[in-house]
Amino acid sequence: MKNPYPHSEDNKRYQTWNYYTKKNYGHRLFKVPLDADFTCPNRDGKVSYGGCVFCGGGSSSFPNRSQDDLIRQYNERIKIFKAKWPEGRPLAYFQSYSNTYGTVEHIKELYTPFIENSEIEGLVIATRSDCLEDDILEYLAEISQKKDLWIELGLQSIHNQTL
């Protein structure tokens, strides 16, 4: 059967991540999830305690908080993805909680090894809109000049008053 959808290789009615990366990069990209031990304003008491109703433990693919440093996490997890997609290229995926919730100095310390790693195609950073201070945004703009960068913004509310 001929694929009727112009932006899909597997008969999806929408453009898939795999289609996008193959079309734009020439190969698959995959996200290597990393737990940088961040928290968020709805967990640490700045706004609330206990987290958002829909955030069951920080939206992590690896449900237990990691005690390993980030490089160790990356090295262990990259093996899993490379076994599945040997021709693919990794993205460092700072996934759990709000990965821009902290000082810019601390964030730079965590992200720099992944920015400098030539094996890594780019960074994906999950965060909240209220955790993007001006100095953080400036740093993210710097990163985007060195590596491809995706920011995943969580939807904490659809109402400006509660944001």
Salt bridges, closest charged atoms under 4 A:
GLU9 OE1 - LYS22 NZ 3.94
ASP10 OD2 - LYS12 NZ 3.86
ASP35 OD1 - ARG65 NH2 2.79
ASP37 OD1 - ARG65 NH2 3.30
ASP68 OD1 - ARG72 NH1 3.72
GLU121 OE1 - HIS27 NE2 3.48
GLU121 OE1 - ARG89 NE 2.75
ASP130 OD1 - ARG128 NE 2.78
GLU152 OE2 - LYS31 NZ 3.07
